[in-house]
């Protein structure tokens, strides 16, 4: 999924709970089915909270650069 065209980028660096997860949910609500969201963050707990939310929503989610201080998620809105 990493090599796909990103339709929207969300930069939540410097934000802490609940904003990275909440902002991600809000961005997805504004997007159309099939679009790809890239979320950039430096909030360590988001490594668990964002994938957990995406699992609940049924959206594929891939963590990129998870071992770096700034990492990102690629999420596809599927419904």
Secondary structure as GFF3:
##gff-version 3
##sequence-region A 1 79
A	DSSP	beta_strand	8	11	.	.	.	ID=ss1
A	DSSP	alpha_helix	19	30	.	.	.	ID=ss2
A	DSSP	beta_strand	36	41	.	.	.	ID=ss3
A	DSSP	alpha_helix	46	57	.	.	.	ID=ss4
A	DSSP	beta_strand	61	64	.	.	.	ID=ss5
A	DSSP	beta_strand	71	76	.	.	.	ID=ss6
###
